[in-house]
Amino acid sequence: MKRKQILQSTILLLVLGLLLASCAKQVQVDPPVAKIDPKVDTLFGQVMVDDYHWLRDKENPEVISYLEAENAYTDAVMEHTKDFEQKLYDEMLARIKETDLSVPVKNGDYYYYSRTEEGKDYSIYCRKHGSLEADEEVLLDMNQLAEGREFISLGIYDVSPNHKLLAYGLDTAGNERYTLRVKNLETGELYPDVLVNLGTSFEWGNDNKTFFYAINDDAWRPFKIFRHTLGGDPAKDALVYHEEDEAFFTGIYKSKDEKYLFIYVGSKTTSEIHYLKADKPTGKFRLVAKRTQDVRYQLEHRDGVFYIVTDENALNFKLMQTSVSKPQKKYWKEVIGHRDDVLLSDVELFKNFMVIYERQNGVKTIRIRDFATDKIHQVEFPEPVYDYWTSSNPDFNGDIVRFTYTSLVTPRSVYDYNMKTHERELKKQQEVLGGYNADEYQSERIFATAEDGTKVPVSLVYKKDMMKKDGSNPLYLYGYGAYGASWDVYFSSNRLSILNRGFVFAIAHIRGGKEMGRQWYEDGKMLHKKNSFTDFIACAEHLIAEKYTSSDGLVIAGGSAGGLLVGACANMRPDLYKAVIAEVPFVDLMNTMLDPSLPLTVIEYEEWGNPNEEKYFNYMLSYSPYDNVKAQAYPNMLITTSLNDTRVQYWEPAKWTAKLRANKTDDNLLLFKIKMVAGHGGVSGRYERWHDLAFEYAFIMDLMGITE
């Protein structure tokens, strides 16, 4: 009898356990409630009340406690998806060749490359001398440097011209302040020189003992260029340039032929350049052309001639040239004129060729000019919509230009293109383990019509046999639309985890980027910024109208300035989306742009406007995501950030989350996840990054009822 009672009790407990497990998703957990401590300001007669200003002080234990409570709440709410999250992570990992090698780049007598090893988070930087069959020399093993650290990022990696020294800069907090060391590659020893508070701008002089570097001010603005002699006291380094205007930043680079060093000084709209022979690094830099408001130019050198890409009286840029002996603007002569329908992005100079990088009809192109014949030909690409970016091309005297090609269905493919014969060689294509057949997927480019009649491109991809075109497919729509940054198409093996479960993935190429030329950017900034939001909403509406998805299946996502985008759209049209993903979102526009002590604020007056001027204040206030939160139903939301982010302070999404919680009238999920040791790009280790993506995918798929 006793055994029977024990058996019955055991069965009852098992049944109860199963019932509780099945109901885990319905368990209610109370979210954290941030205290309200109003800070009141008045500007232009407008009273601004910030109830959560106190969250800015991360030295306050109460702030840290609140952030940790948000993390605990997110973990509790998402506990029921842990197994699914792990499954997603495992399948992402299974597609990735964990032990892999980059395509070696020949520089001088060495072949430089990086590699990864299974189970290790970081890259190992190596080289071989003479041939690829030579013994490997490890220059820097980031895994060893990361031991005992929660975060590490490599910001400077520069080998000296004689290949005997390596300068490298590390950030171990996520705040983008780098400490620089120099390694003797012949002995393996480190020089005693330790330089701190550096940015990422660095160049060697041609004497192999002098180098130049930029440091940041308290607002994280690169504002001074110093010259250092190896073995010298950094405290005695010579200041070679100091930019005092808080709207400008500075950096240093070297021409491809290694003849000249250039100090670049620029704001969002204006620039100037100073130059110095790299063989005489202790000399004095000379000005090419003094800055003129709203005129930008950049410089390269070949055979005694400066080539200048400038937007002076040329919205989409033009190419000029002048003799090094006469760099003044009055001597500049036109090489490629301005065109209304073609954006001249850049030129790359070789001894015998000029590579011309352009953009037309929303697609990047490459043209190549042969200096000997003056003939120009265009590089052909196999797909109508694609992206490329140039890899390292250090051989100025060679005939090869290397670029990486990709599309929504084509994995990253590294090509060497022979500029003389017009032949290309595929050096390596990203390997997708477990089998990937591009023919099973379909990519498209469609156009939505904005409220002012503008046609806005949308690129999308889906698995052919999963596409129903009846509105039942879930869809992940990404957008950015700021700083003139074009968000082009790209392949992701991780993305297959949602495509293979019926998702459509789409990118809205909204105004604020430069996909359709410089005017596309101008029409999405300053007093035209709202075009970015209405473009994005128009894209969402078009995708629904064309039955790619429905409001119940639409997820919108954006990071940083793209977080401002989805934050504004969540306020404007909360009914249009099932969920919002906001990563390190720039959402507290007014409080940030009214505080000139914060990183990037003054520099970005030319992007958003200066709110100390009434017309900009009123316009910016009208769309600022944090300031426009109100009592209404919001979509499900996942908001992520990092405590040490210097580009978008952690308190912006923290305050936004708190205000949303206090105002939203719905029962939808609102989750806030903060990395306590990370930066603007999130965590530094690749495995944890994949875990974070698996978490995001589990969040959106759980909302769609997809659980395996």
C-alpha positions as CSV (number, residue, x, y, z in Angstrom):
1,M,0.0,0.0,0.0
2,K,2.8,2.4,0.9
3,R,4.6,1.6,-2.4
4,K,1.3,2.3,-4.3
5,Q,0.9,5.7,-2.5
6,I,4.5,6.6,-3.3
7,L,4.0,5.7,-6.9
8,Q,0.7,7.7,-7.1
9,S,2.4,10.7,-5.5
10,T,5.3,10.4,-7.9
11,I,3.0,10.3,-10.9
12,L,1.0,13.3,-9.5
13,L,4.3,15.3,-9.1
14,L,5.3,14.4,-12.7
15,V,1.9,15.5,-14.0
16,L,2.1,18.8,-12.1
17,G,5.6,19.3,-13.4
18,L,4.5,18.8,-16.9
19,L,1.5,21.2,-16.4
20,L,3.8,23.8,-14.9
21,A,6.2,23.5,-17.8
22,S,3.5,23.8,-20.4
23,C,2.2,26.9,-18.6
24,A,5.6,28.4,-18.2
25,K,5.0,30.8,-21.1
26,Q,2.0,32.2,-19.3
27,V,3.7,32.8,-15.9
28,Q,3.5,36.5,-15.2
29,V,6.6,38.3,-13.9
30,D,6.3,41.8,-12.8
31,P,8.7,44.2,-14.7
32,P,11.0,46.6,-12.9
33,V,9.5,50.0,-12.2
34,A,12.0,52.9,-12.4
35,K,11.4,55.6,-9.9
36,I,10.2,59.0,-11.2
37,D,12.5,61.9,-10.2
38,P,11.6,64.8,-12.5
39,K,14.2,67.2,-14.0
40,V,12.6,70.2,-15.5
41,D,14.1,72.5,-18.2
42,T,12.6,75.2,-20.3
43,L,13.8,76.2,-23.7
44,F,12.1,78.5,-26.2
45,G,9.0,78.5,-23.9
46,Q,8.8,74.7,-24.0
47,V,8.8,73.0,-20.7
48,M,10.7,69.7,-20.8
49,V,10.2,67.2,-18.0
50,D,12.6,64.3,-17.8
51,D,11.4,61.8,-15.2
52,Y,14.3,59.5,-15.6
53,H,17.3,61.8,-15.8
54,W,18.7,60.1,-12.7
55,L,19.5,57.0,-14.8
56,R,22.5,58.8,-16.3
57,D,24.7,58.2,-13.3
58,K,26.2,54.7,-13.7
59,E,28.3,55.3,-10.5
60,N,25.0,55.3,-8.6
61,P,24.4,51.8,-7.2
62,E,20.7,52.4,-7.6
63,V,21.1,52.8,-11.3
64,I,23.1,49.5,-11.6
65,S,20.5,47.7,-9.5
66,Y,17.8,48.9,-11.9
67,L,19.7,47.8,-14.9
68,E,20.4,44.4,-13.4
69,A,16.7,44.1,-12.5
70,E,15.8,44.7,-16.2
71,N,18.2,41.9,-17.2
72,A,16.7,39.6,-14.6
73,Y,13.2,40.4,-15.8
74,T,14.2,39.7,-19.4
75,D,15.8,36.4,-18.4
76,A,12.7,35.4,-16.5
77,V,10.3,36.3,-19.3
78,M,12.4,34.5,-21.9
79,E,13.2,31.4,-19.8
80,H,10.7,29.2,-21.7
81,T,12.6,29.9,-25.0
82,K,16.0,28.8,-23.7
83,D,16.0,25.4,-25.4
84,F,14.9,27.0,-28.7
85,E,17.5,29.7,-28.4
86,Q,20.1,27.0,-27.9
87,K,18.8,25.1,-30.9
88,L,19.1,28.3,-33.0
89,Y,22.7,28.9,-31.7
90,D,23.7,25.3,-32.5
91,E,22.4,25.5,-36.1
92,M,24.1,28.9,-36.6
93,L,27.3,27.5,-35.3
94,A,26.9,24.4,-37.5
95,R,27.0,26.5,-40.6
96,I,30.1,28.4,-39.7
97,K,33.6,27.1,-40.5
98,E,35.0,27.9,-37.1
99,T,38.6,27.1,-38.0
100,D,39.2,29.3,-41.0
101,L,41.7,31.5,-42.8
102,S,41.4,34.9,-44.6
103,V,42.8,35.3,-48.1
104,P,46.5,36.2,-47.6
105,V,47.5,39.7,-48.8
106,K,51.0,40.1,-50.3
107,N,52.7,43.2,-49.0
108,G,56.4,43.5,-49.8
109,D,58.0,40.0,-49.3
110,Y,55.3,38.9,-46.8
111,Y,51.9,37.3,-47.0
112,Y,49.6,38.7,-44.3
113,Y,46.4,37.0,-43.1
114,S,44.3,36.2,-40.1
115,R,42.8,32.9,-39.0
116,T,40.3,31.6,-36.4
117,E,40.3,28.3,-34.5
118,E,37.4,26.3,-33.3
119,G,36.4,27.1,-29.8
120,K,38.3,30.4,-29.7
121,D,36.6,33.8,-29.8
122,Y,39.2,35.9,-31.5
123,S,41.3,36.2,-34.6
124,I,45.0,35.2,-34.8
125,Y,47.1,37.6,-37.0
126,C,49.9,36.0,-38.9
127,R,52.3,36.2,-41.9
128,K,54.6,34.1,-44.0
129,H,57.8,35.2,-45.6
130,G,58.5,34.7,-49.3
131,S,55.8,32.2,-50.1
132,L,52.6,30.6,-48.7
133,E,54.6,27.4,-48.1
134,A,56.9,29.2,-45.6
135,D,56.6,28.7,-41.9
136,E,53.9,30.7,-40.1
137,E,54.8,33.7,-37.9
138,V,52.1,34.7,-35.4
139,L,52.2,38.4,-35.0
140,L,49.2,38.8,-32.6
141,D,47.0,36.2,-30.9
142,M,44.0,38.1,-29.7
143,N,42.9,35.0,-27.7
144,Q,46.0,35.2,-25.5
145,L,45.6,38.9,-25.1
146,A,41.9,38.4,-24.1
147,E,42.7,36.0,-21.3
148,G,41.2,37.2,-18.0
149,R,39.3,39.9,-19.7
150,E,35.5,40.2,-20.4
151,F,36.1,42.5,-23.4
152,I,38.8,43.2,-25.9
153,S,38.8,45.0,-29.3
154,L,41.7,45.6,-31.7
155,G,41.6,49.2,-33.0
156,I,45.1,49.8,-34.5
157,Y,47.0,47.1,-36.4
158,D,49.8,48.6,-38.5
159,V,53.1,47.0,-39.6
160,S,56.0,49.4,-40.2
161,P,57.2,49.9,-43.8
162,N,60.2,47.7,-43.2
163,H,58.0,44.9,-41.8
164,K,60.0,44.8,-38.6
165,L,57.6,46.4,-36.1
166,L,53.9,46.1,-35.3
167,A,51.9,48.8,-33.7
168,Y,48.6,47.7,-32.1
169,G,46.0,49.3,-30.0
170,L,43.6,47.6,-27.6
171,D,40.3,48.6,-26.0
172,T,39.5,46.4,-23.0
173,A,36.4,48.2,-21.8
174,G,34.3,48.9,-24.9
175,N,34.7,52.6,-24.6
176,E,36.8,53.0,-27.8
177,R,39.8,54.4,-26.0
178,Y,42.8,52.4,-27.1
179,T,46.2,51.7,-25.5
180,L,49.0,51.3,-28.0
181,R,52.0,49.1,-27.8
182,V,54.8,48.4,-30.3
183,K,56.1,44.9,-30.9
184,N,59.5,44.0,-32.3
185,L,58.7,41.3,-34.9
186,E,62.3,40.1,-35.0
187,T,62.6,39.5,-31.3
188,G,59.0,39.3,-30.2
189,E,59.7,41.8,-27.5
190,L,57.5,44.8,-26.6
191,Y,59.0,48.3,-26.6
192,P,58.5,50.2,-23.3
193,D,56.5,52.9,-25.2
194,V,52.9,52.8,-23.9
195,L,50.4,55.4,-25.3
196,V,46.9,55.8,-23.9
197,N,43.6,57.4,-24.9
198,L,44.2,56.9,-28.6
199,G,41.6,56.7,-31.3
200,T,42.0,54.4,-34.3
201,S,43.9,56.8,-36.5
202,F,47.6,55.9,-36.9
203,E,50.4,56.0,-39.5
204,W,54.1,55.2,-39.7
205,G,56.6,57.5,-41.1
206,N,58.9,55.9,-43.7
207,D,61.9,56.0,-41.3
208,N,60.4,53.1,-39.4
209,K,60.8,54.8,-36.1
210,T,58.4,57.8,-36.3
211,F,54.7,57.4,-36.1
212,F,51.7,59.7,-35.8
213,Y,48.5,59.1,-33.8
214,A,45.3,60.8,-32.9
215,I,43.9,61.2,-29.3
216,N,40.4,61.9,-28.2
217,D,39.1,64.7,-26.1
218,D,36.6,64.2,-23.2
219,A,33.8,64.0,-25.8
220,W,35.5,61.2,-27.6
221,R,36.4,63.5,-30.5
222,P,39.8,62.9,-32.2
223,F,41.2,66.4,-31.9
224,K,45.0,66.2,-31.7
225,I,47.6,64.6,-33.8
226,F,51.0,63.8,-32.2
227,R,54.3,62.6,-33.5
228,H,56.2,59.9,-31.5
229,T,59.7,58.6,-31.9
230,L,60.1,55.0,-30.9
231,G,61.8,54.8,-27.5
232,G,60.9,58.3,-26.6
233,D,58.7,59.5,-23.7
234,P,55.1,59.8,-24.9
235,A,54.6,62.7,-22.5
236,K,57.1,64.7,-24.7
237,D,55.6,63.8,-28.1
238,A,55.3,66.7,-30.5
239,L,51.8,68.1,-31.2
240,V,51.6,68.4,-34.9
241,Y,48.0,69.4,-35.2
242,H,45.3,70.6,-32.8
243,E,41.7,71.1,-34.0
244,E,40.0,73.5,-31.6
245,D,36.6,73.7,-33.4
246,E,34.3,71.2,-31.6
247,A,32.4,70.5,-34.8
248,F,35.5,69.1,-36.5
249,F,37.5,65.9,-36.0
250,T,40.9,64.9,-37.3
251,G,42.8,61.8,-38.4
252,I,45.9,60.8,-40.4
253,Y,46.4,58.5,-43.4
254,K,49.1,57.7,-46.0
255,S,48.9,57.6,-49.8
256,K,48.9,54.2,-51.4
257,D,52.3,54.9,-53.0
258,E,53.5,55.7,-49.5
259,K,54.9,59.0,-50.6
260,Y,52.8,61.3,-48.5
261,L,51.1,61.6,-45.1
262,F,47.8,63.4,-44.9
263,I,46.1,64.9,-41.9
264,Y,42.4,65.0,-42.6
265,V,40.3,67.6,-40.8
266,G,36.5,67.4,-41.2
267,S,33.0,68.0,-40.0
268,K,29.9,66.5,-41.5
269,T,29.9,69.0,-44.3
270,T,33.4,70.7,-44.5
271,S,37.0,69.5,-44.7
272,E,40.6,70.4,-45.2
273,I,43.8,68.4,-45.7
274,H,47.5,69.0,-44.7
275,Y,50.3,67.0,-46.3
276,L,53.9,66.0,-45.5
277,K,56.4,63.8,-47.3
278,A,56.5,60.4,-45.6
279,D,60.2,60.2,-46.0
280,K,60.6,63.3,-43.9
281,P,58.3,62.6,-41.0
282,T,59.8,65.3,-38.7
283,G,59.0,68.0,-41.2
284,K,56.1,70.4,-41.1
285,F,52.7,69.7,-42.6
286,R,51.4,72.0,-45.3
287,L,47.9,73.0,-46.1
288,V,46.4,72.0,-49.4
289,A,43.3,74.2,-49.4
290,K,41.8,75.9,-46.4
291,R,38.3,74.9,-45.3
292,T,35.3,76.4,-46.9
293,Q,32.0,75.9,-45.3
294,D,29.9,73.1,-46.9
295,V,32.8,72.1,-49.2
296,R,34.5,68.7,-48.6
297,Y,37.5,67.2,-50.4
298,Q,39.7,64.2,-50.0
299,L,43.2,63.6,-51.4
300,E,45.3,60.9,-53.0
301,H,48.7,61.0,-54.8
302,R,50.3,59.5,-57.9
303,D,53.4,60.4,-59.9
304,G,53.7,64.0,-58.5
305,V,50.0,64.7,-58.9
306,F,47.3,65.1,-56.2
307,Y,43.9,63.7,-57.2
308,I,41.0,65.4,-55.3
309,V,37.5,64.1,-54.9
310,T,35.4,67.2,-53.9
311,D,31.7,68.3,-53.7
312,E,32.4,71.9,-54.4
313,N,29.6,72.9,-56.8
314,A,29.1,69.1,-57.3
315,L,26.5,67.5,-55.0
316,N,27.5,64.0,-56.2
317,F,31.2,64.9,-56.2
318,K,33.7,65.3,-59.0
319,L,37.4,64.5,-59.5
320,M,40.1,67.2,-59.8
321,Q,43.8,67.0,-60.1
322,T,46.8,69.4,-59.6
323,S,50.6,69.2,-59.4
324,V,52.0,68.7,-55.9
325,S,54.0,71.8,-56.5
326,K,50.8,73.8,-57.0
327,P,48.2,72.3,-54.6
328,Q,46.2,75.5,-54.2
329,K,42.6,75.3,-55.4
330,K,43.1,77.8,-58.2
331,Y,45.3,75.3,-60.0
332,W,42.8,72.3,-59.8
333,K,41.7,70.9,-63.1
334,E,38.7,68.7,-63.7
335,V,39.2,65.0,-64.5
336,I,35.7,63.6,-64.0
337,G,32.9,66.1,-64.0
338,H,29.8,66.1,-61.8
339,R,26.8,64.0,-62.9
340,D,23.3,64.3,-61.5
341,D,22.7,60.5,-61.8
342,V,26.0,59.1,-60.6
343,L,27.6,59.4,-57.2
344,L,31.4,59.5,-57.3
345,S,32.3,57.7,-54.0
346,D,36.1,57.4,-54.2
347,V,39.1,56.7,-56.4
348,E,42.0,54.3,-55.7
349,L,45.3,55.0,-57.5
350,F,47.8,52.5,-58.7
351,K,50.9,53.1,-60.8
352,N,49.2,52.2,-64.0
353,F,45.5,52.4,-63.2
354,M,42.8,54.4,-61.5
355,V,39.9,52.5,-59.9
356,I,36.8,54.7,-59.8
357,Y,34.1,53.7,-57.3
358,E,30.6,55.0,-58.1
359,R,27.0,54.4,-57.4
360,Q,24.1,54.6,-59.9
361,N,20.5,53.6,-59.7
362,G,21.0,52.5,-56.1
363,V,23.8,50.0,-57.1
364,K,27.6,50.3,-56.6
365,T,29.8,50.1,-59.7
366,I,33.5,50.0,-60.5
367,R,35.2,51.6,-63.5
368,I,38.9,51.4,-64.3
369,R,41.0,53.8,-66.2
370,D,44.3,52.8,-67.8
371,F,46.7,55.7,-67.5
372,A,48.7,54.5,-70.5
373,T,45.8,54.4,-73.0
374,D,43.4,56.7,-71.1
375,K,40.7,54.1,-71.8
376,I,38.0,53.3,-69.2
377,H,36.1,50.0,-68.8
378,Q,33.5,48.9,-66.3
379,V,33.7,45.8,-64.1
380,E,30.7,43.6,-64.7
381,F,28.8,41.9,-61.9
382,P,26.5,38.8,-62.3
383,E,23.5,40.0,-60.3
384,P,21.3,43.1,-60.6
385,V,21.5,43.9,-56.9
386,Y,24.7,43.3,-54.9
387,D,27.4,44.8,-52.8
388,Y,31.1,44.9,-52.9
389,W,33.8,46.4,-50.8
390,T,37.5,46.7,-51.5
391,S,40.0,44.6,-49.5
392,S,43.5,45.5,-48.9
393,N,45.4,46.5,-52.1
394,P,48.9,47.5,-50.8
395,D,50.7,46.7,-54.0
396,F,50.8,50.2,-55.7
397,N,52.8,48.8,-58.6
398,G,50.6,45.8,-59.4
399,D,47.8,45.2,-61.8
400,I,45.4,43.5,-59.4
401,V,42.6,45.1,-57.4
402,R,40.9,42.9,-54.8
403,F,37.3,43.2,-53.8
404,T,34.7,41.2,-51.9
405,Y,31.4,40.6,-53.6
406,T,28.1,39.5,-52.0
407,S,24.4,39.6,-52.4
408,L,21.4,38.5,-50.4
409,V,21.9,35.0,-51.9
410,T,25.6,34.9,-52.7
411,P,28.1,34.3,-49.8
412,R,31.0,36.7,-49.4
413,S,33.4,36.1,-52.4
414,V,36.9,37.5,-52.6
415,Y,38.0,38.2,-56.1
416,D,41.3,39.4,-57.6
417,Y,40.6,41.4,-60.7
418,N,43.3,42.0,-63.3
419,M,43.0,45.5,-64.5
420,K,45.1,44.8,-67.6
421,T,43.4,41.6,-68.9
422,H,40.0,42.2,-67.3
423,E,40.0,38.7,-65.9
424,R,38.9,37.9,-62.4
425,E,40.0,35.1,-60.1
426,L,37.8,33.8,-57.2
427,K,40.2,33.5,-54.3
428,K,37.7,32.3,-51.8
429,Q,34.0,32.1,-51.1
430,Q,32.5,32.0,-47.7
431,E,31.8,28.4,-46.9
432,V,28.4,27.5,-45.5
433,L,28.7,24.2,-43.8
434,G,25.8,21.7,-43.9
435,G,25.0,22.6,-47.4
436,Y,23.6,25.7,-48.9
437,N,21.9,26.0,-52.3
438,A,21.4,29.6,-53.5
439,D,18.9,28.4,-56.0
440,E,16.5,27.6,-53.2
441,Y,16.3,31.3,-52.3
442,Q,14.9,34.3,-54.2
443,S,16.0,37.9,-53.9
444,E,14.1,40.9,-55.2
445,R,14.2,44.7,-55.4
446,I,10.9,46.4,-55.3
447,F,9.9,50.0,-54.8
448,A,7.5,51.6,-52.3
449,T,6.0,55.0,-52.9
450,A,6.6,57.5,-50.1
451,E,3.9,60.1,-49.1
452,D,5.6,62.7,-51.3
453,G,5.7,60.4,-54.3
454,T,9.3,59.4,-54.0
455,K,10.1,55.8,-55.0
456,V,12.0,54.0,-52.2
457,P,13.9,50.8,-52.9
458,V,13.4,47.7,-50.8
459,S,15.6,44.7,-51.1
460,L,14.3,41.4,-49.9
461,V,15.1,37.7,-49.8
462,Y,13.1,34.5,-48.9
463,K,13.1,30.8,-49.3
464,K,11.2,30.0,-52.4
465,D,9.2,27.0,-51.1
466,M,8.3,28.9,-47.9
467,M,6.9,32.0,-49.7
468,K,3.0,32.0,-49.8
469,K,2.5,35.7,-50.9
470,D,-0.9,35.7,-49.1
471,G,0.2,37.9,-46.2
472,S,0.9,34.9,-43.9
473,N,4.7,35.1,-44.0
474,P,6.5,36.8,-41.1
475,L,8.9,39.5,-42.3
476,Y,11.9,41.1,-40.7
477,L,12.4,44.7,-42.0
478,Y,15.7,46.5,-41.3
479,G,16.5,50.2,-41.7
480,Y,19.1,52.8,-41.0
481,G,18.9,56.0,-43.0
482,A,21.4,58.4,-41.5
483,Y,24.8,59.9,-41.9
484,G,24.8,59.2,-45.6
485,A,25.6,55.6,-44.8
486,S,24.2,53.3,-47.5
487,W,22.8,50.0,-46.2
488,D,23.5,47.6,-49.0
489,V,22.5,44.0,-49.4
490,Y,24.6,41.2,-47.9
491,F,24.6,37.5,-47.3
492,S,24.3,36.0,-43.8
493,S,24.5,32.3,-43.0
494,N,22.9,33.1,-39.6
495,R,19.9,34.7,-41.4
496,L,19.1,31.2,-42.9
497,S,17.6,30.3,-39.4
498,I,14.7,32.7,-40.0
499,L,14.5,32.3,-43.8
500,N,14.2,28.5,-43.4
501,R,11.3,29.0,-41.0
502,G,9.3,31.1,-43.5
503,F,10.5,34.6,-42.7
504,V,11.1,37.2,-45.5
505,F,14.1,39.5,-44.8
506,A,14.0,43.0,-46.2
507,I,16.1,46.2,-46.1
508,A,14.4,49.5,-46.7
509,H,16.9,51.9,-48.5
510,I,15.3,55.0,-47.0
511,R,16.4,58.6,-47.4
512,G,19.2,59.6,-45.0
513,G,21.6,57.1,-46.7
514,K,23.2,57.6,-50.1
515,E,21.9,54.6,-51.9
516,M,20.4,56.8,-54.6
517,G,23.0,59.6,-54.5
518,R,24.0,62.5,-52.3
519,Q,20.5,64.2,-52.6
520,W,19.1,61.0,-51.1
521,Y,21.1,61.9,-48.0
522,E,20.3,65.5,-48.0
523,D,16.6,64.7,-48.1
524,G,16.8,62.6,-45.0
525,K,18.7,64.9,-42.6
526,M,18.3,68.1,-40.6
527,L,14.9,69.7,-41.3
528,H,14.1,66.8,-43.7
529,K,14.7,64.0,-41.2
530,K,11.1,62.9,-41.0
531,N,11.4,61.7,-44.6
532,S,13.4,58.7,-43.2
533,F,10.5,57.7,-41.0
534,T,7.7,58.2,-43.5
535,D,9.8,56.3,-46.1
536,F,10.2,53.4,-43.7
537,I,6.5,53.4,-42.9
538,A,5.7,53.5,-46.6
539,C,8.0,50.5,-47.1
540,A,6.2,48.6,-44.4
541,E,2.8,49.4,-45.8
542,H,3.8,48.4,-49.3
543,L,5.1,45.0,-48.1
544,I,1.8,44.4,-46.4
545,A,-0.2,45.6,-49.4
546,E,1.7,43.3,-51.7
547,K,1.0,40.4,-49.4
548,Y,4.6,39.7,-48.4
549,T,3.4,39.9,-44.8
550,S,0.8,41.4,-42.5
551,S,0.9,43.7,-39.5
552,D,0.7,40.6,-37.3
553,G,3.8,39.2,-38.9
554,L,6.0,42.3,-39.3
555,V,9.1,42.9,-37.3
556,I,11.0,46.1,-37.7
557,A,14.6,46.5,-36.6
558,G,17.4,49.1,-36.4
559,G,20.5,49.9,-34.5
560,S,22.1,53.1,-33.3
561,A,20.6,55.8,-35.6
562,G,18.5,53.0,-37.0
563,G,17.2,52.7,-33.4
564,L,16.0,56.3,-33.6
565,L,14.3,55.3,-36.9
566,V,12.3,52.4,-35.4
567,G,11.7,54.3,-32.2
568,A,10.1,57.2,-34.1
569,C,8.1,54.8,-36.2
570,A,6.9,53.0,-33.1
571,N,5.5,56.3,-31.9
572,M,4.0,57.3,-35.2
573,R,2.5,54.0,-36.3
574,P,2.5,51.5,-33.5
575,D,-0.4,49.5,-35.1
576,L,1.7,48.6,-38.1
577,Y,4.1,46.1,-36.5
578,K,4.1,43.0,-34.4
579,A,7.5,43.7,-32.9
580,V,10.3,46.2,-32.7
581,I,14.0,45.4,-32.3
582,A,16.0,48.4,-31.2
583,E,19.8,47.8,-30.8
584,V,21.9,50.5,-29.0
585,P,19.2,52.9,-30.0
586,F,19.8,56.7,-30.3
587,V,16.4,57.7,-28.9
588,D,16.9,60.5,-26.3
589,L,17.6,63.0,-29.1
590,M,16.9,66.2,-27.2
591,N,18.8,65.6,-24.0
592,T,21.8,64.3,-25.9
593,M,22.0,67.0,-28.5
594,L,21.5,69.7,-25.8
595,D,24.6,68.5,-23.9
596,P,27.8,69.5,-25.8
597,S,29.9,67.6,-23.3
598,L,28.7,64.3,-24.6
599,P,30.5,62.4,-27.3
600,L,29.6,63.4,-30.9
601,T,27.0,66.0,-29.9
602,V,28.6,69.1,-31.4
603,I,29.9,67.2,-34.5
604,E,26.4,66.0,-35.2
605,Y,24.7,69.4,-35.2
606,E,25.2,69.2,-39.0
607,E,23.3,65.9,-39.1
608,W,20.3,66.5,-36.9
609,G,20.4,70.3,-36.3
610,N,21.5,72.4,-33.3
611,P,18.6,72.4,-30.8
612,N,19.9,75.6,-29.3
613,E,18.3,77.2,-32.4
614,E,14.5,77.4,-32.2
615,K,13.7,76.0,-35.6
616,Y,15.8,72.9,-35.0
617,F,14.6,72.6,-31.5
618,N,11.0,72.5,-32.5
619,Y,11.6,70.1,-35.4
620,M,13.8,67.7,-33.4
621,L,11.4,67.7,-30.5
622,S,8.5,66.8,-32.8
623,Y,10.1,63.3,-33.6
624,S,12.5,62.5,-30.7
625,P,11.5,58.9,-29.7
626,Y,11.9,59.5,-26.0
627,D,10.1,62.8,-25.9
628,N,7.2,61.5,-27.9
629,V,6.3,58.4,-25.9
630,K,2.6,58.6,-25.0
631,A,-0.3,56.7,-23.6
632,Q,-1.0,54.2,-26.5
633,A,-0.6,50.6,-27.4
634,Y,2.9,49.7,-28.5
635,P,4.2,46.6,-30.3
636,N,6.2,44.0,-28.6
637,M,9.7,45.5,-28.1
638,L,13.2,44.2,-27.5
639,I,15.7,46.9,-26.6
640,T,19.4,46.2,-26.2
641,T,22.4,48.3,-25.2
642,S,25.9,48.2,-23.6
643,L,26.9,49.9,-20.4
644,N,30.2,51.3,-21.8
645,D,28.9,52.4,-25.2
646,T,30.3,55.9,-25.9
647,R,28.5,56.5,-29.1
648,V,25.0,56.1,-27.7
649,Q,25.0,56.2,-23.9
650,Y,23.3,53.3,-22.2
651,W,20.9,55.7,-20.4
652,E,19.2,56.6,-23.6
653,P,17.5,53.1,-24.1
654,A,17.3,52.7,-20.3
655,K,15.2,55.9,-19.9
656,W,13.2,55.1,-23.0
657,T,12.3,51.7,-21.6
658,A,11.3,53.2,-18.3
659,K,9.1,55.8,-20.0
660,L,7.5,53.2,-22.3
661,R,6.7,51.0,-19.3
662,A,5.0,53.9,-17.5
663,N,2.9,55.0,-20.5
664,K,2.0,52.0,-22.8
665,T,-1.5,50.8,-22.5
666,D,-1.0,47.3,-23.9
667,D,0.1,43.9,-22.5
668,N,2.7,43.3,-25.1
669,L,6.3,42.4,-24.1
670,L,8.8,45.1,-23.4
671,L,12.2,43.7,-22.7
672,F,15.4,45.6,-22.0
673,K,18.8,43.8,-22.1
674,I,22.0,45.5,-21.3
675,K,25.5,44.1,-21.5
676,M,27.4,45.3,-18.5
677,V,30.9,45.0,-20.1
678,A,30.6,45.9,-23.8
679,G,30.6,48.8,-26.3
680,H,28.6,50.2,-29.2
681,G,29.2,47.1,-31.2
682,G,28.1,44.8,-28.4
683,V,30.3,42.0,-27.0
684,S,33.7,41.3,-28.4
685,G,33.7,37.5,-28.6
686,R,32.2,35.9,-31.7
687,Y,30.5,33.0,-29.8
688,E,28.7,35.4,-27.4
689,R,27.6,37.5,-30.4
690,W,26.0,34.4,-32.0
691,H,24.2,33.7,-28.7
692,D,22.9,37.3,-28.7
693,L,21.5,36.8,-32.2
694,A,20.0,33.5,-31.3
695,F,18.2,35.2,-28.4
696,E,16.8,37.9,-30.7
697,Y,15.6,35.3,-33.2
698,A,14.0,33.3,-30.4
699,F,12.2,36.4,-29.2
700,I,10.7,37.3,-32.6
701,M,9.9,33.7,-33.6
702,D,8.2,33.0,-30.2
703,L,5.9,35.9,-30.9
704,M,5.0,34.3,-34.3
705,G,4.3,31.0,-32.7
706,I,7.4,29.4,-34.2
707,T,8.9,27.2,-31.5
708,E,11.2,24.8,-33.3
